[in-house]
Amino acid sequence: MAKIKVILTETVAGQGKKGEVISVSEGYAKNFLLKNKKAVLATDEELKKLENKKKKAEKEAEEEKAKAQELKKVLESKVVKMTVKAGANGKIFGSVTSKEIAAAIEKEFDIEIDKKKIDANIKTLGEHTAVLKLHKDVKAEVKIITEA
């Protein structure tokens, strides 16, 4: 059985992820992968295209990481003040949610942050630290002061 190399154009279960070069039997390639546009033949031209796409994606990832690091510097130099309802013993009614933190950051500094990227558990008054996941490698710690 002859094996041929193909580049996957989408993730195929049991074979590989999008953009991978794999060797499969000729029949499987022709009758399934190529026919359903799940792969293209791994010609020199296609391999060059793939290489260029990877370089472009790496460059974009680097730029994204650089932007995240800039944002980290900006955020870590700031303090977010929030006014919340609290009882006499300094305990907050409920807790400060990541949605409220995101709204406060956007209102004070005009920086939009996805609430899903904020990791904070604030249930008392005072100074707290919230961790913002800006990028898979970049995390910023923001000081949050809660007052009644």
Secondary structure by P-SEA (a helix, b strand, c coil): cbbbbbbbcccccccccccbbbbbcaaaaaaccccccccccccaaaaaaaaaaaaaaaaaaaaaaaaaaaaaaaaaabbbbbbbbbcccccccccccaaaaaaaaaaacccccccccbbbbbcccccbbbbbcccccbbbbbbbbbcc
